[in-house]
Amino acid sequence: DGLKAQIRGSAIVHADETGWREDGQNGYVWVFSTPGEQGVRYYVYNASRGRHVVEGVLEEEFQGVLGSDFYAAYNVYTGLHQRCWVHLLRDLHDLKEDHAQDDTVQSWVQELRGLYDRAQAFLKGQSHSQGEKEKLYVAVCSEIERLGLLYARAKHPCRALAKRVLRHQDELFQFVLVAGLAADNNLAERSLRPLVVVRKISGGTRSPQGSQTRMTLVSVFATLKARGLNPFTECLALIRANSCA
């Protein structure tokens, strides 16, 4: 409960989900991760992959920026949102490879990728005022809209991705405005990897109580590691403290 409260009070939260089996039945593990030296890793198991899981964890208390991929369940959050550029760039690469002989596709992909590179180059340079960041944000969002409108209503190979960037045009460059916000969702994806390994070895959990125990333990241990603390020594110190009490 304490970790969930910290998630809700954070300025930036990255979220992701992966498959998990409980007593042989398919379900999902969701993770909500925050960056920084006092980072939090909060895991929850649910049989559903629906948006109510996101609502249940964040609730109205969360007022920060949510980082995620383009999965529709995250659309339920109406606040500021940063969509994962790694996912988009991967799809752009596939589009480019599938239509290698189409000059319009190659040009469109190159222009869209160029906007991302422009924003990253801007941030890697000298420090900028908030006004300068907002100016760039408006410029790249305007270009995103222009590129999206080129093919969003046309029978063209770029149509699907054009519609996507139009739908999320204000969710692609929040990383320009918000300090410490990544353009990708790697933090959440990396947070899931240890459980993916466990799933491959054990196949999941056997009961609701087992799932709750697993999620609680991994939330505590992963949060300790994120803060540069040794889970073993921290638990040992806690046991000793309780023994003395």
Backbone torsions as a table, in degrees:
resi	resn	phi	psi	omega
1	ASP	NA	-38.2	178.8
2	GLY	-65.2	-41.8	178.7
3	LEU	-66.6	-39.0	178.4
4	LYS	-63.9	-38.9	177.7
5	ALA	-63.7	-38.0	177.9
6	GLN	-67.5	-36.9	175.7
7	ILE	-58.9	-47.8	-177.5
8	ARG	-65.3	-25.8	-179.5
9	GLY	-94.5	4.5	-175.9
10	SER	-84.1	155.1	178.6
11	ALA	-80.0	-28.9	-178.0
12	ILE	-136.7	131.6	175.3
13	VAL	-135.3	131.0	174.7
14	HIS	-106.6	136.0	-176.3
15	ALA	-129.3	148.7	177.1
16	ASP	-159.6	169.5	-179.7
17	GLU	-146.2	156.3	177.6
18	THR	-148.1	163.0	-178.5
19	GLY	-69.7	150.4	178.2
20	TRP	-153.7	148.4	179.6
21	ARG	-116.1	131.5	176.0
22	GLU	-119.0	116.5	-176.8
23	ASP	53.6	38.8	177.2
24	GLY	82.9	-3.8	-179.0
25	GLN	-100.2	138.8	-178.8
26	ASN	-69.1	137.1	175.1
27	GLY	-152.9	-159.4	-174.7
28	TYR	-144.3	143.4	168.2
29	VAL	-101.7	128.4	176.2
30	TRP	-108.9	142.0	175.7
31	VAL	-126.7	141.9	176.6
32	PHE	-126.3	116.3	-171.7
33	SER	-123.4	142.9	175.6
34	THR	-117.3	146.0	-179.4
35	PRO	-82.9	172.3	173.5
36	GLY	100.4	173.8	-176.4
37	GLU	-67.1	-23.4	177.2
38	GLN	-109.1	38.2	-177.2
39	GLY	-62.7	156.0	179.3
40	VAL	-123.4	142.9	172.6
41	ARG	-124.5	110.9	-178.2
42	TYR	-117.1	122.3	-176.6
43	TYR	-114.3	144.4	176.6
44	VAL	-144.4	137.5	175.5
45	TYR	-97.5	140.3	174.9
46	ASN	-150.9	142.8	178.5
47	ALA	-67.8	-17.2	-176.0
48	SER	-103.0	153.0	171.5
49	ARG	-110.4	25.4	-175.8
50	GLY	-88.0	170.4	-174.7
51	ARG	-67.9	-20.8	-178.4
52	HIS	-64.7	-21.2	176.0
53	VAL	-68.4	-43.9	177.5
54	VAL	-62.3	-44.4	178.7
55	GLU	-61.1	-42.3	-176.5
56	GLY	-66.2	-34.2	-179.7
57	VAL	-80.6	-47.8	-174.3
58	LEU	-82.1	-41.5	-174.9
59	GLU	49.5	-167.0	-176.7
60	GLU	-79.0	-10.6	-178.9
61	GLU	-68.0	-31.0	-177.7
62	PHE	-76.5	123.5	-178.8
63	GLN	-123.9	14.1	-176.6
64	GLY	-92.0	-155.7	178.6
65	VAL	-101.6	129.1	178.1
66	LEU	-98.9	123.0	174.9
67	GLY	-99.3	131.9	-178.6
68	SER	-160.1	175.4	170.2
69	ASP	-83.2	-161.4	-174.4
70	PHE	-95.6	13.1	179.8
71	TYR	-62.5	136.0	-170.1
72	ALA	-63.9	-24.7	-178.4
73	ALA	-60.2	-28.3	-179.0
74	TYR	-78.7	-10.0	178.5
75	ASN	-65.5	-17.8	-177.8
76	VAL	-64.3	-24.6	178.6
77	TYR	-79.0	120.6	-174.2
78	THR	-96.2	-0.2	177.8
79	GLY	-82.4	-163.4	180.0
80	LEU	-64.1	142.1	-172.3
81	HIS	-141.2	138.1	172.2
82	GLN	-118.9	115.5	178.2
83	ARG	-86.9	152.7	-172.5
84	CYS	-75.3	118.8	178.5
85	TRP	-72.3	-26.5	179.1
86	VAL	-62.3	-42.7	177.2
87	HIS	-63.0	-43.8	-179.1
88	LEU	-66.6	-43.7	179.9
89	LEU	-63.9	-35.2	177.4
90	ARG	-64.2	-42.8	179.0
91	ASP	-68.9	-35.0	176.6
92	LEU	-65.3	-40.0	178.1
93	HIS	-62.7	-44.3	178.6
94	ASP	-62.4	-40.8	178.1
95	LEU	-61.6	-43.0	179.8
96	LYS	-64.5	-41.1	179.2
97	GLU	-68.5	-38.1	-177.7
98	ASP	-71.7	-21.7	-177.7
99	HIS	-129.8	52.7	-174.8
100	ALA	-62.2	-23.4	-177.3
101	GLN	-96.7	-0.8	-178.1
102	ASP	-96.5	108.4	-176.9
103	ASP	-65.0	-31.9	-179.7
104	THR	-67.9	-36.9	177.1
105	VAL	-67.3	-46.8	-178.8
106	GLN	-59.6	-42.0	-179.4
107	SER	-67.8	-41.8	-178.4
108	TRP	-65.1	-45.4	178.7
109	VAL	-61.7	-42.5	-178.6
110	GLN	-63.5	-41.2	179.2
111	GLU	-65.1	-42.0	-179.3
112	LEU	-66.9	-43.6	177.0
113	ARG	-62.8	-34.9	179.9
114	GLY	-62.4	-33.6	178.0
115	LEU	-65.8	-41.7	177.7
116	TYR	-63.8	-45.3	179.6
117	ASP	-62.9	-36.9	178.8
118	ARG	-63.2	-44.0	-179.6
119	ALA	-66.3	-41.6	179.9
120	GLN	-66.5	-40.1	178.3
121	ALA	-63.7	-37.8	178.3
122	PHE	-60.4	-45.3	-177.4
123	LEU	-72.2	-28.2	-179.2
124	LYS	-80.1	-12.2	179.6
125	GLY	-80.3	-151.8	-179.7
126	GLN	-68.5	164.0	-179.9
127	SER	-65.4	147.3	-176.5
128	HIS	-126.7	150.9	176.4
129	SER	-73.9	163.1	178.2
130	GLN	-62.9	-33.1	177.9
131	GLY	-63.4	-40.7	178.5
132	GLU	-67.3	-38.1	177.5
133	LYS	-64.3	-42.5	179.6
134	GLU	-65.2	-36.1	178.3
135	LYS	-63.4	-44.8	177.8
136	LEU	-65.8	-41.2	179.9
137	TYR	-58.2	-46.9	179.4
138	VAL	-62.3	-40.2	-178.0
139	ALA	-65.5	-47.0	-177.2
140	VAL	-71.7	-35.0	176.9
141	CYS	-65.6	-36.4	177.0
142	SER	-64.2	-40.8	178.7
143	GLU	-69.0	-37.6	176.3
144	ILE	-59.7	-43.3	179.5
145	GLU	-63.4	-42.5	179.1
146	ARG	-62.0	-45.3	-179.3
147	LEU	-67.0	-37.8	178.7
148	GLY	-64.7	-42.5	-178.3
149	LEU	-67.6	-19.9	-179.2
150	LEU	-59.5	-40.1	-171.6
151	TYR	-131.5	2.4	-176.0
152	ALA	-62.0	-27.7	-178.2
153	ARG	-115.1	11.7	-177.4
154	ALA	-107.4	154.2	174.1
155	LYS	-81.9	91.1	-170.7
156	HIS	-149.7	150.4	178.9
157	PRO	-56.8	-26.3	-177.8
158	CYS	-85.3	-1.6	-171.2
159	ARG	-58.1	-48.1	-176.3
160	ALA	-60.9	-46.7	-179.9
161	LEU	-73.0	-30.2	176.0
162	ALA	-63.4	-42.1	177.6
163	LYS	-66.1	-36.2	179.9
164	ARG	-65.7	-47.6	-177.9
165	VAL	-67.7	-30.3	174.5
166	LEU	-67.0	-43.2	-178.1
167	ARG	-63.6	-33.8	-174.8
168	HIS	-115.6	25.6	-172.5
169	GLN	-59.8	-31.5	178.6
170	ASP	-89.5	5.8	-178.8
171	GLU	-116.4	12.4	-177.6
172	LEU	-102.9	-21.5	-174.7
173	PHE	-127.8	26.0	173.9
174	GLN	-63.0	-25.2	-179.5
175	PHE	-65.1	-18.7	175.6
176	VAL	-71.8	-36.4	-174.0
177	LEU	-88.4	-33.9	-170.7
178	VAL	-103.0	116.9	178.8
179	ALA	-63.6	134.7	177.9
180	GLY	84.9	-0.7	-179.6
181	LEU	-92.1	126.0	179.2
182	ALA	-82.0	153.4	177.3
183	ALA	-81.7	-10.2	-178.9
184	ASP	-117.4	179.0	179.1
185	ASN	-114.5	29.6	-175.1
186	ASN	-63.0	-32.4	-178.9
187	LEU	-58.6	-47.8	179.6
188	ALA	-68.3	-39.8	-179.5
189	GLU	-64.2	-42.0	177.6
190	ARG	-65.9	-33.1	179.5
191	SER	-65.3	-27.1	-178.9
192	LEU	-83.0	-21.0	-172.6
193	ARG	-57.1	-43.4	178.9
194	PRO	-58.8	-37.8	179.0
195	LEU	-72.9	-30.0	175.5
196	VAL	-64.0	-40.6	176.9
197	VAL	-63.5	-45.3	178.2
198	VAL	-59.8	-42.7	-179.8
199	ARG	-60.8	-40.2	-179.1
200	LYS	-68.4	-30.3	-179.3
201	ILE	-83.3	-47.3	-171.8
202	SER	-99.2	-21.9	-176.5
203	GLY	85.6	-3.2	179.2
204	GLY	124.0	-145.9	-179.8
205	THR	-123.2	169.3	-172.7
206	ARG	-105.7	-14.7	-174.5
207	SER	-155.6	163.2	174.9
208	PRO	-57.0	-39.8	178.1
209	GLN	-64.4	-39.7	177.8
210	GLY	-64.5	-40.3	178.3
211	SER	-64.4	-43.0	179.3
212	GLN	-62.8	-43.1	179.1
213	THR	-63.0	-44.5	179.8
214	ARG	-60.9	-45.7	-177.9
215	MET	-66.6	-37.7	179.1
216	THR	-65.3	-47.5	-178.1
217	LEU	-64.3	-44.7	-178.1
218	VAL	-68.6	-32.1	176.3
219	SER	-62.6	-45.5	-178.7
220	VAL	-68.2	-49.7	-175.9
221	PHE	-66.5	-42.1	-179.4
222	ALA	-68.0	-34.1	176.7
223	THR	-67.1	-42.1	177.0
224	LEU	-59.8	-45.0	179.4
225	LYS	-64.7	-38.4	178.9
226	ALA	-62.7	-26.4	-179.7
227	ARG	-95.9	11.1	177.0
228	GLY	75.5	21.2	-179.2
229	LEU	-106.0	150.3	179.1
230	ASN	-86.9	115.2	-177.8
231	PRO	-56.6	-38.0	-178.3
232	PHE	-64.7	-50.5	-177.4
233	THR	-67.6	-34.2	178.7
234	GLU	-66.8	-42.3	178.3
235	CYS	-67.5	-39.3	178.9
236	LEU	-63.0	-41.9	178.7
237	ALA	-64.1	-37.3	179.2
238	LEU	-66.2	-42.6	178.7
239	ILE	-63.4	-43.3	179.7
240	ARG	-63.7	-40.3	180.0
241	ALA	-64.2	-41.1	179.0
242	ASN	-69.4	-34.0	179.1
243	SER	-66.2	-41.0	-179.9
244	CYS	-66.7	-36.2	-178.8
245	ALA	-68.6	NA	NA
